[in-house]
């Protein structure tokens, strides 16, 4: 029997022509072998989730080719995240207490040339059902966001599960990093005040979980551009005394989060148009937020002279008084509702200082 290899059907694959001795015929075996299905999923990307506060990536993968309708060979997909040995210890893990079949953790030891082992820990973070789709995705958490100083990658892989828990098909490993894409909100400026010590600036705290600090810039005109050369302080406080401030000083304040995202700038300026400024640098910034469930008043005193805060209801009745002159010059805050019950409604806050009465209105909610 003779065998001749050649591409008889010109499809790029080698065929075989076989002579049949018994009947003087030739059989041609077409070389179009179909490769077996790919059982393992293929990780395609680990991408940052956009427009969020960071800490998340989107893991995507192509399904196992055994994940087909009716076959029920693949029952689900398990997402694994790599953790370092230090992280494993910090999470309270102990190798001796982890069984070989534990679903939540895999410990893989790779021999090194020097005889030691490189231990890798993989944490199971999610299990998804198989539904005969071409691809799947999962939003996973990372351990740390990227910053200007470092780009920490988090590695993942996905295993295709079968009805037999000891038979599974792991994908390739891929990694990515998360980014804090969202800027914090801008601080709300309150009325500044001038004293012999300088210019007192005051702003409301920004309610952000990852807030790091505030930046204060000083210029000579409202349209000045904040930059490193006019940055005068980075502070975690919501007040600042500028000893070099003057009548024409203009300030811009921003908030900054832990990943160096900076908010829009809030303008703070002095001048005769400041509606709540009093004599000798005293000012009443008022209450924020408004309406509010607590009346926390922000104000500035220019000296240690006698001063008093009072609260009146809409009928003009004084419901409480608090002496504040002994607090001295500077920026202050006082909770007028501390240890005092006040019925909900509209109240007037008045600051008596420097021979003048400064007033603002607040709505108290319960």
Secondary structure, 3 states (H helix, E strand, C coil): CCEEEECCCCCCCCEEEEEECCCCEEEEECCCCCCCCCCCCEEEEEEECCCCCCCEEEEEEECCCCCCCCCCCCCEEEEEEEECHHHHHHCCCCHHHCCCCCCCEEEEEEECCCCCEEEEEEEEEEEEECCCCCEEEEEEECCCECCCCCCCCEEEEEEEECCCCCCEEECCCEEECECCCCCCCCCCECCCEEECCEEEEEECCCCCCCEEEEEEEEECCCCCCCCHHHEEEEECCCEEEECCCCCCCEEEEEEEECCCCECCCEEEECCCCCCCECHHHCEEEEECCCCECCCEEEEEECCCCCEEEEEEECCCCEEEEEECHHHCCEEEEEECCCCCCCCCEEEEEEEEECCEEEEEEEEECC
